[in-house]
Amino acid sequence: MTIGDVKVGDTNPLVIIAGPCVVESRELALTVARDAKEITDRLGLPYIYKSSYKKANRTSGKSFVGIGMEEALKILEEVKRELDVPILTDVHSETEVETAAQVADVLQIPAFLCRQTELLQAAGRTGKAVNIKKGQFMAPEDMCLQAEKVRETGNSRVMLTERGTTFGYHNLVVDMRSLVIMRQSGFPVILDATHSLQLPGGDKDRTGGQPEYIFPITRAGVAVGIDGLFLETHPDPARALSDASTQLPFNLFEPLLEQVRRIDMLRREIVK
């Protein structure tokens, strides 16, 4: 599929979907997007900016939700216009879809909502690309049924994203076989290498994480074979207003992508 100028799937280069978890401010969004685009351009990797206009799913009702949907979407629109990059953002209910679609090039279905038929159909009817996060409770072979809900609207622009499977309380695990299984569906497959390392509810009133494993899990997923890599990244993760425990420090963004690019090139050479 094509998203703006970005081609996803088949033999096209690995797509990088990256940005802060949630829109915190105009300055943060533009700074990360500008620097990430410069890095991905230099490495020859297509780039899609991601950030949620709000966080509807939080461990605690006291956690930060967002700066307001209208303001956040204005910031995302400015990022898109100023830097000429496609935008990915989450949608959480059918009532939000049309408004978000006026700005976003990719509508993302959160993992906990991946089986919500009416939400999938509403996203599909916009004609925008739809990225469906695999639920922590879902088998990879069942994700093609969720993709079909979108395709039945006449929209075949669907991506499937692995983001870890429930592994007991407060833990997730990535079964690398799921990347192969979902790719057999014919849809492009993305690895979310940061959410996959969450420890849900592991910090009592918030989600914990193990960011020290971002590099190894990313290398492993790219070696298996994926069409895109999803990363939440922040200049100062400890001060991030959401997912502080798993966002990649932005100073490590380029070193990680340099490794990723080499591994992906080698994998493609091996499987020719």
Secondary structure by P-SEA (a helix, b strand, c coil): cccccccccccccbbbbbcccccccaaaaaaaaaaaaaaaaaacbbbbbbbbccccccccccccccccaaaaaaaaaaaaaacbbbbbbbbccccaaaaaaacccbbbbccccccaaaaaaaaaaaccbbbbcccccccccaaaaaaaaaaaacccbbbbbbccccccccbbbbcaaaaaaaaaaccbbbbccccccccccccccbbbbcccaaaaaaaaaaaacccbbbbbcccccccccccccccccccaaaaaaaaaaaaaaaaaaaac
